[in-house]
Amino acid sequence: MNEVLNNIYTRRSIRKFTDQAVPKDLVDEVVKAGAHAPSGKNMQTYRFFIMQKEESILALQEVVAKGMENPSYTFYGTKALVIVTCNKEDVNGVEDGSCALENMMLAAHSLGLGSCWINQLKYCGDKPEVAAYLDKIGLPEGRRVVGMLALGYAADAGTEHKRIEGLVTYLD
Ligand SMILES: Cc1cc2nc3c(=O)[nH]c(=O)nc-3n(C[C@H](O)[C@H](O)[C@H](O)COP(=O)(O)O)c2cc1C
């Protein structure tokens, strides 16, 4: 099987990470792959905000936990976090950002890293107290959070999910 297909078929969402930090050059490569995602009309509407300091990641985790009213909420002990945003006005912003997230997940896997899409900031990012925090840490005004990527060295293998029946129909 060719390497690209093998990478697609063997990627898993990883929700447990080792304590090992992710080298900056690997983070750079993963985010570069995200920035090479296709985008509607080549507008490249995705923007990437990266956190690598543990205290910053934990502080955001606490803000999201409060925003979700779920005190036990975690980012799975991720060693690096990539927040993907677009502008609220971008017609294809969510689609573009989703392509970027998938590119990053596949790039991470190909580089021996585990990753997981984390959604919750998308839901609570417009709550006033969460939005104020995002303003404070430097996310641009008018943003829409598409999703976040947890990134690190996998501490477990993830789970292989069988494909459900009937996903594909060939039409005449
Ligand atoms: C749009 C989207 C949102 C997701 N949000 C979360 C999330 O908030 N937390 C999480 O642990 N996984 C999240 N995931 C990962 C999915 O749960 C995961 O892709 C799915 O269970 C299939 O597992 P796999 O990625 O290992 O194939 C998300 C995935 C997508 C595509």
The ligand as an SDF file (V2000), in Angstrom:
LIG
                    3D

 31 33  0  0  0  0  0  0  0  0999 V2000
  -15.4130   17.5940   13.9380 C   0  0  0  0  0  0  0  0  0  0  0  0
  -14.7350   16.7190   14.9530 C   0  0  0  0  0  0  0  0  0  0  0  0
  -14.8180   17.0520   16.2950 C   0  0  0  0  0  0  0  0  0  0  0  0
  -14.1830   16.2510   17.2600 C   0  0  0  0  0  0  0  0  0  0  0  0
  -14.2030   16.6480   18.5640 N   0  0  0  0  0  0  0  0  0  0  0  0
  -13.5690   15.8840   19.4790 C   0  0  0  0  0  0  0  0  0  0  0  0
  -13.5070   16.3120   20.8370 C   0  0  0  0  0  0  0  0  0  0  0  0
  -13.9820   17.3710   21.2080 O   0  0  0  0  0  0  0  0  0  0  0  0
  -12.8880   15.5160   21.7240 N   0  0  0  0  0  0  0  0  0  0  0  0
  -12.3310   14.3170   21.3460 C   0  0  0  0  0  0  0  0  0  0  0  0
  -11.7940   13.6270   22.1950 O   0  0  0  0  0  0  0  0  0  0  0  0
  -12.3530   13.9020   20.0620 N   0  0  0  0  0  0  0  0  0  0  0  0
  -12.9440   14.6530   19.1280 C   0  0  0  0  0  0  0  0  0  0  0  0
  -12.9270   14.2780   17.8170 N   0  0  0  0  0  0  0  0  0  0  0  0
  -12.3010   13.0050   17.4330 C   0  0  0  0  0  0  0  0  0  0  0  0
  -13.3620   11.9500   17.1190 C   0  0  0  0  0  0  0  0  0  0  0  0
  -13.9840   11.5430   18.3160 O   0  0  0  0  0  0  0  0  0  0  0  0
  -12.6780   10.7820   16.4100 C   0  0  0  0  0  0  0  0  0  0  0  0
  -12.1950   11.2260   15.1510 O   0  0  0  0  0  0  0  0  0  0  0  0
  -13.6420    9.6120   16.1900 C   0  0  0  0  0  0  0  0  0  0  0  0
  -13.9940    9.0260   17.4090 O   0  0  0  0  0  0  0  0  0  0  0  0
  -13.0150    8.5300   15.2890 C   0  0  0  0  0  0  0  0  0  0  0  0
  -11.8070    8.0570   15.8580 O   0  0  0  0  0  0  0  0  0  0  0  0
  -10.4370    8.1490   15.0520 P   0  0  0  0  0  0  0  0  0  0  0  0
  -10.1110    9.6010   14.8540 O   0  0  0  0  0  0  0  0  0  0  0  0
   -9.4280    7.4450   15.9220 O   0  0  0  0  0  0  0  0  0  0  0  0
  -10.6320    7.4590   13.7450 O   0  0  0  0  0  0  0  0  0  0  0  0
  -13.5060   15.0710   16.8470 C   0  0  0  0  0  0  0  0  0  0  0  0
  -13.4180   14.7660   15.4950 C   0  0  0  0  0  0  0  0  0  0  0  0
  -13.9970   15.5890   14.5520 C   0  0  0  0  0  0  0  0  0  0  0  0
  -13.8260   15.2710   13.0810 C   0  0  0  0  0  0  0  0  0  0  0  0
  1  2  1  0
  2  3  1  0
  2 30  2  0
  3  4  2  0
  4  5  1  0
  4 28  1  0
  5  6  2  0
  6  7  1  0
  6 13  1  0
  7  8  2  0
  7  9  1  0
  9 10  1  0
 10 11  2  0
 10 12  1  0
 12 13  2  0
 13 14  1  0
 14 15  1  0
 14 28  1  0
 15 16  1  0
 16 17  1  0
 16 18  1  0
 18 19  1  0
 18 20  1  0
 20 21  1  0
 20 22  1  0
 22 23  1  0
 23 24  1  0
 24 25  2  0
 24 26  1  0
 24 27  1  0
 28 29  2  0
 29 30  1  0
 30 31  1  0
M  END
$$$$
